[in-house]
Amino acid sequence: VMRHKPRGFVTTMSDEMDRKCVAELVQDVGTRVYPVGRLDLNSEGLLLLTNNGELSRKLELPQNGWSRRYKVKVHGFVDLKKLAKLADGVTVDGVSYGSVKAELESEQGTNAWLTVTLSEGKNREIRKLMKFIGLDVARLIRLSYGPFQLGSLKKGEVREVPGKVLKEQLGSKFRL
């Protein structure tokens, strides 16, 4: 299933700190499902969930070549040269990040919207990379995960991916 995860929910099925978690958002699905990848507490947007643990692990791997695309609101002055350098990959605090495509969509004063595309999806990757180039993330929305698109899915809304569509999108690289 695809879910539009709102801000304020952790991407776990239970939380030892008693925070709201995505399990609360999928009670109406009718079967136990697990998140594919993560969106942090303050991020929102497309979250895939599946009842197939093996499929979930395969979908998360960077080797599958699937891009994740985000709309990111940042505070600070955008330096286009620094933004472009992210495409070469960078190392921040000893962690190597692969190529990230970041494009300026709009800018007004010290606020800007970027479109960011990556394939690794490391822990808080976009937030860390933006901080590295002098920007603070104010809002982060996942628009797509591979071939799956947030589209018109409203906050909190869930949509089942039909089996036929799933097989078409996953192709021969994933066996169900």
Secondary structure, 3 states (H helix, E strand, C coil): CEEEECCCCECCCCCCCCCCEHHHHCCCCCCCCEEECCCCCCCEEEEEEECCHHHHHHHHCHHHCCCEEEEEEEECCCCHHHHHHHHHCEEECCEEECCCEEEEEEEECCEEEEEEEECCCCCCHHHHHHHHCCCEEEEEEEEEECCEECCCCCCCCEECCCHHHHHHHHHHHCCC
